[in-house]
């Protein structure tokens, strides 16, 4: 059982036991302190800008999924203690990187993200469904430019990450499906507004989404997604288009891990061709 005291953070822990307990109850946590030293954050933002400036003409900036497959330099931040020390209090000391995604909504015409659970897209990929996403603000993320909204406690109530979905018109939103109206209650949603270099953490089963960006300010976040190495990836089913990476500690599930020094251009092309360009 998680302690209920507000005891101090320890080595490898940037969250208190009380904050971890609240995360487990609510399904999310907002971290208002800077995640990285400013110079290190500036390095990540510059890396993102370089990737954005080199997108192919037909690729939307919301769809910059698993960029670390093509740009291994991102592991400087994905494997950074500053990030892993946020998720270790939740996942334990043995941690794998599951995925990452720059989701960038350009000013004026940034697409909305439909109400969804990340677990809906991952249910054939891993067992059990225990993922912590660190949503790091690259730009200011506000109600005006389409910040993320979460519906608390939906990760462990209702359908617990596996709602029913309706199809959407292709291209009208970031994803082409959305949780059925009867299975979501946006009136309970909480807007997660962040300054650059702040982050939120959320459970992979929580219901969340965001409005379009019609403002004159771009909104970009970098989602860094982690699992305990006790979680098993079904490599025999998906090995041709996805890798886990061992980030800290040791493996416990017999997983096959990617090489963080290597670029997997063919895997990225396979994903793009077969529509795996988000989650």
C-alpha positions as CSV (number, residue, x, y, z in Angstrom):
1,X,0.0,0.0,0.0
2,X,1.3,3.5,-0.9
3,X,2.1,5.6,2.2
4,X,-0.3,8.5,2.9
5,X,2.3,10.8,4.5
6,X,3.9,13.8,2.7
7,X,7.4,12.5,3.4
8,X,10.2,14.1,1.3
9,X,11.4,12.9,-2.1
10,X,14.3,10.5,-2.1
11,X,17.1,9.6,-4.5
12,X,15.5,8.6,-7.9
13,X,12.1,10.0,-6.7
14,X,10.9,13.5,-7.7
15,X,7.4,12.7,-6.4
16,X,6.4,12.3,-2.8
17,X,4.5,9.2,-1.6
18,X,1.4,11.5,-1.2
19,X,1.7,12.7,-4.8
20,X,2.1,9.1,-6.0
21,X,-1.0,8.1,-4.1
22,X,-3.0,11.0,-5.6
23,X,-1.7,10.0,-9.1
24,X,-3.0,6.4,-8.6
25,X,-6.4,7.7,-7.5
26,X,-6.9,10.5,-10.0
27,X,-5.0,9.0,-12.9
28,X,-2.8,12.1,-13.5
29,X,-0.4,14.6,-11.8
30,X,0.7,18.1,-12.7
31,X,4.4,18.8,-12.0
32,X,4.9,22.6,-11.8
33,X,8.6,22.6,-11.3
34,X,11.0,22.8,-14.3
35,X,11.7,19.3,-15.5
36,X,15.1,20.0,-17.0
37,X,17.8,22.7,-16.3
38,X,17.1,25.5,-18.7
39,X,20.0,24.8,-21.0
40,X,19.1,21.2,-21.3
41,X,15.5,22.1,-22.1
42,X,16.6,24.6,-24.7
43,X,18.6,21.8,-26.3
44,X,15.5,19.6,-26.6
45,X,13.5,22.5,-28.0
46,X,16.2,23.2,-30.6
47,X,16.2,19.5,-31.5
48,X,12.4,19.5,-31.9
49,X,12.6,22.7,-34.1
50,X,15.1,21.0,-36.4
51,X,12.9,17.9,-36.8
52,X,9.8,20.1,-37.4
53,X,11.6,22.1,-40.0
54,X,12.6,18.9,-41.9
55,X,9.1,17.3,-42.0
56,X,8.0,16.1,-45.4
57,X,5.5,18.4,-47.0
58,X,2.5,16.0,-46.5
59,X,3.1,15.3,-42.8
60,X,1.1,17.1,-40.3
61,X,3.0,18.3,-37.2
62,X,0.5,16.6,-34.9
63,X,1.8,13.3,-36.3
64,X,5.4,13.3,-35.2
65,X,5.1,9.9,-33.6
66,X,8.1,7.9,-32.3
67,X,10.7,10.4,-33.6
68,X,13.4,8.6,-31.5
69,X,13.3,5.8,-34.1
70,X,14.8,8.3,-36.6
71,X,16.6,10.7,-34.3
72,X,18.5,8.7,-31.6
73,X,19.8,12.0,-30.1
74,X,16.5,12.3,-28.4
75,X,17.6,9.6,-25.9
76,X,19.6,12.4,-24.2
77,X,16.3,13.5,-22.8
78,X,14.2,10.3,-22.9
79,X,16.8,8.5,-20.7
80,X,17.5,11.6,-18.6
81,X,17.5,11.1,-14.8
82,X,15.2,14.2,-14.6
83,X,12.5,12.3,-16.4
84,X,13.1,8.8,-15.1
85,X,13.1,10.1,-11.5
86,X,9.5,11.3,-12.1
87,X,8.3,7.9,-13.2
88,X,10.3,5.6,-10.9
89,X,8.1,6.4,-7.9
90,X,5.2,5.0,-9.9
91,X,6.7,2.2,-11.9
92,X,9.6,1.1,-9.8
93,X,13.3,1.0,-10.6
94,X,13.2,-1.1,-13.7
95,X,11.9,1.1,-16.5
96,X,11.5,0.8,-20.3
97,X,10.7,3.5,-22.8
98,X,7.5,2.5,-24.6
99,X,7.1,5.4,-27.0
100,X,7.4,9.1,-27.6
101,X,5.5,11.6,-29.7
102,X,5.9,15.3,-30.5
103,X,2.2,16.4,-30.8
104,X,2.5,19.9,-32.3
105,X,-0.6,21.9,-33.0
106,X,0.3,24.8,-35.4
107,X,-1.3,28.2,-34.6
108,X,-4.5,28.9,-36.4
109,X,-5.3,25.4,-37.7
110,X,-4.1,22.9,-35.1
111,X,-6.3,19.8,-35.1
112,X,-8.3,18.7,-32.1
113,X,-7.5,15.4,-30.3
114,X,-10.7,13.4,-29.8
115,X,-11.7,12.0,-26.5
116,X,-9.7,8.7,-26.2
117,X,-7.8,6.4,-24.0
118,X,-4.2,5.6,-25.1
119,X,-4.8,2.0,-24.0
120,X,-7.4,1.7,-26.8
121,X,-4.5,1.9,-29.4
122,X,-2.1,-0.3,-27.5
123,X,-4.2,-3.2,-26.3
124,X,-2.6,-5.7,-28.7
125,X,0.9,-4.4,-28.0
126,X,1.6,-4.9,-24.2
127,X,0.4,-6.8,-21.2
128,X,-0.5,-5.5,-18.6
129,X,-1.7,-2.1,-19.6
130,X,0.4,0.0,-17.2
131,X,1.9,3.0,-19.0
132,X,2.9,6.4,-17.5
133,X,3.1,9.3,-20.0
134,X,5.2,12.3,-19.2
135,X,3.6,15.2,-21.2
136,X,6.4,17.8,-21.4
137,X,5.3,21.3,-22.6
138,X,7.7,22.6,-25.3
139,X,5.4,25.7,-25.8
140,X,3.0,27.2,-23.4
141,X,-0.1,24.9,-23.2
142,X,-3.3,26.8,-22.4
143,X,-7.0,26.6,-22.9
144,X,-6.6,29.1,-25.7
145,X,-4.3,27.0,-27.8
146,X,-5.7,23.6,-27.1
147,X,-4.2,22.2,-24.0
148,X,-4.8,18.6,-22.9
149,X,-8.0,17.9,-20.8
150,X,-8.3,14.8,-18.7
151,X,-11.3,13.3,-17.0
152,X,-10.0,12.2,-13.6
153,X,-10.4,8.7,-12.3
154,X,-11.6,7.2,-15.6
155,X,-8.5,5.0,-15.6
156,X,-9.9,2.8,-12.8
157,X,-13.7,3.3,-13.1
158,X,-16.1,2.6,-15.9
159,X,-14.5,0.6,-18.7
160,X,-11.0,1.1,-17.3
161,X,-9.2,2.1,-20.5
162,X,-11.3,0.2,-23.0
163,X,-14.4,2.2,-24.0
164,X,-16.3,1.8,-27.2
165,X,-15.5,4.1,-30.1
166,X,-17.3,5.7,-33.0
167,X,-15.5,6.4,-36.3
168,X,-14.8,10.0,-37.3
169,X,-14.5,11.6,-40.7
170,X,-10.9,11.0,-41.8
171,X,-8.7,14.1,-41.4
172,X,-11.1,16.0,-39.1
173,X,-9.1,15.3,-36.0
174,X,-5.7,13.9,-35.0
175,X,-7.3,10.4,-34.7
176,X,-10.1,8.8,-36.7
177,X,-12.2,7.6,-33.9
178,X,-13.6,8.8,-30.5
179,X,-15.1,7.4,-27.4
180,X,-18.9,7.1,-27.7
181,X,-20.8,10.1,-26.2
182,X,-22.6,7.9,-23.7
183,X,-19.3,6.7,-22.2
184,X,-17.6,10.1,-21.5
185,X,-18.5,13.1,-19.5
186,X,-16.6,16.2,-20.6
187,X,-18.2,18.3,-17.8
188,X,-15.8,16.6,-15.4
189,X,-12.7,17.4,-17.4
190,X,-9.7,19.2,-16.0
191,X,-7.6,21.5,-18.2
192,X,-3.9,20.8,-17.9
193,X,-2.3,24.2,-18.5
194,X,1.5,24.2,-18.5
195,X,4.4,26.6,-19.0
196,X,7.4,25.4,-21.1
197,X,9.5,22.9,-19.3
198,X,6.7,21.9,-17.0
199,X,4.9,18.6,-17.4
200,X,2.0,16.4,-16.4
201,X,1.9,12.7,-15.9
202,X,-1.0,10.5,-16.8
203,X,-2.1,6.9,-16.8
204,X,-2.4,5.2,-20.2
205,X,-6.0,4.3,-19.5
206,X,-7.4,7.7,-18.5
207,X,-9.9,9.5,-20.8
208,X,-8.4,12.7,-22.3
209,X,-8.5,14.9,-25.4
210,X,-8.0,18.5,-26.5
211,X,-9.6,21.3,-28.5
212,X,-8.3,22.6,-31.8
213,X,-5.7,25.4,-31.8
214,X,-7.3,28.4,-33.4
215,X,-5.1,30.8,-31.5
216,X,-2.0,32.7,-32.8
217,X,0.3,30.7,-30.5
218,X,1.7,27.2,-31.4
219,X,1.2,24.4,-28.9
220,X,3.6,21.6,-28.8
221,X,4.2,18.9,-26.2
222,X,6.6,15.9,-26.1
223,X,5.0,12.8,-24.7
224,X,7.5,10.4,-23.2
225,X,5.9,7.0,-22.4
226,X,7.3,4.5,-19.9
227,X,6.4,1.0,-18.6
228,X,7.9,-1.2,-15.9
229,X,10.1,-3.9,-17.4
230,X,7.6,-6.4,-15.9
231,X,5.3,-5.4,-18.7
232,X,5.7,-7.6,-21.8
233,X,5.6,-6.3,-25.3
234,X,4.1,-8.8,-27.8
235,X,7.2,-8.7,-30.0
236,X,6.2,-11.7,-32.0
237,X,3.2,-9.7,-33.2
238,X,4.6,-6.2,-33.6
239,X,8.4,-6.5,-33.8
240,X,8.5,-5.2,-37.3
241,X,7.1,-1.8,-36.4
242,X,7.9,-1.1,-32.8
243,X,10.7,-1.3,-30.2
244,X,10.9,-1.0,-26.4
245,X,14.1,0.4,-25.0
246,X,15.6,-0.4,-21.6
247,X,15.9,2.9,-19.8
248,X,16.9,1.9,-16.3
249,X,17.5,-1.3,-14.3
250,X,16.9,-4.7,-15.8
251,X,14.4,-6.7,-17.8
252,X,11.8,-9.0,-16.0
253,X,9.6,-10.0,-18.9
254,X,11.9,-11.4,-21.6
255,X,11.4,-8.3,-23.8
256,X,13.4,-7.5,-26.9
257,X,14.9,-4.0,-26.8
258,X,16.0,-1.6,-29.4
259,X,19.4,-0.1,-29.6
260,X,19.3,3.6,-28.5
261,X,22.4,4.4,-30.6
262,X,20.8,3.2,-33.8
263,X,18.3,4.9,-36.1
264,X,15.5,2.7,-37.4
265,X,14.6,4.4,-40.6
266,X,12.9,1.4,-42.1
267,X,10.7,0.9,-39.1
268,X,9.6,4.5,-39.3
269,X,8.8,4.2,-43.0
270,X,6.9,1.0,-42.3
271,X,4.8,2.7,-39.6
272,X,4.0,5.7,-41.9
273,X,3.0,3.4,-44.8
274,X,0.7,1.3,-42.7
275,X,-0.9,4.1,-40.8
276,X,0.8,3.7,-37.4
277,X,1.5,7.4,-37.0
278,X,0.0,8.2,-33.6
279,X,-0.1,6.2,-30.4
